[in-house]
Amino acid sequence: MSAFWCEAAIVGGVVERSVRIEETDGVITSVEPSSQARPGDIPLVGLALPGLANGHSHAFHRALRGRTHGDGGTFWTWRERMYEVAAQLEPDQYQKLATAVFAEMVLAGYTVVGEFHYVHHRTDGTAYPNGAEMEQAIVAAASAAGIRLTLLDTIYLGDGVGDSPLSHAQRRFSDAAVECWAERRDSIEVGELARIGAAIHSVRAVPPTLFAEIGAASVGLPLHAHVSEQPAENAASLTDSGHTPTELFAKAGLLGPEFTAVHGTHLSATDVALLGETRSNVCFTPTTERDLADGVGPATALRASGARLTLGSDQNAVIDPFEEIRGLEMNARLASGVRGRFAPAELLTIASTNGYSSLGWNGGRIEVDALCDLVVVATSTPRTAGADAEQLWLAATAADVTEVIVGGIVRVSAGGYVAGDVGAMLDDAIGRLDW
């Protein structure tokens, strides 16, 4: 058991002062506002937020940061650069890279990540001796970095709507059949900080005729999918089937509270209604969606429909949960010409509680029986000084995070990652790639 005394904390959606939090085995057992610190308590000076969730990540895309901005082009030309990196990954190397990327996430204030993982096999498409070697590397990386992980093991079978064959670069992504994918996924061993989820890459990579079979093989697991990220995806889907991607997921019975549509940038009004009436999740990744010129999704319409919004870093061109929070609000302002599209408390819930739920964890809240995951933000930096505590996450950046606790264990202290130099870890891992 350990205890934390917080100068201030978000409890029940509001700022409480002098909050004492006790935990046992990584779970909060007591929350007491207006309490004095006791001997042995760990002091947390600043504003303690609930753990922040990164609902959608491709860890290896981090290697492309700062290397694609002079290329111009489109999402599709960027994808070719991404394939070049994917072709170089081997389990030991990927573990080193993912450990560094996950450590950067912890340092920035993320306490759980949904890793949308599809680099499964050797470059020629054959399996590793232990079929789940790449997956075990990611699980080990998250454990080493000290972040919770939902490994969204992704099925990937084709290259384009309509059963197009895999390209050479995509061969290592494919398990060839649903039963092979499920068998490999179910062989992955996880520890205390990790759990398994499932993902359908997209209607471009998996024939919709297989969606129901995939759903049956994933009962009880979080199920995520890229949905309507690009207009070309929608156009191809409509031409091939007469339905949008969302409609195809709905026809297969996959929508619901365990389903997360990632991006949802180019949804129809019918799509929005389907996602809302089924209480599905939609994960926006604002920094990636603007970096790749994807567009701005209908966030306020989805919220009004009943869908639950979450946030992620996707390609990790930026790893900063506060930038994603601001991005959601600012994009909605730009699209509507109206300020204040989401209340500050609602934005924090989207970044914490909703994200945890979409990844299958009971966290993102400072309350009894929730996971003891906390993020402390300094209140007197050049960015946060003078900000209202109940809007602090709209002023802060990752640089203002001073402490991060995951499962009651301090992972960031006094603004530093306790397990090493994150910059050096990233330099070493990315420097091993052939550019």
Helices and strands as residue ranges (DSSP letters): E 2-11, E 14-24, E 27-32, E 42-50, E 52-57, G 59-64, H 75-86, H 91-108, E 110-117, H 133-145, E 148-155, G 168-173, H 178-186, E 194-200, G 208-210, H 211-216, E 223-227, H 231-241, H 245-251, E 259-263, H 269-277, E 281-284, H 286-291, H 299-305, E 308-311, H 321-336, H 344-349, I 350-354, H 355-358, E 374-377, G 389-394, G 398-400, E 401-406, E 409-413, E 416-417, H 422-431
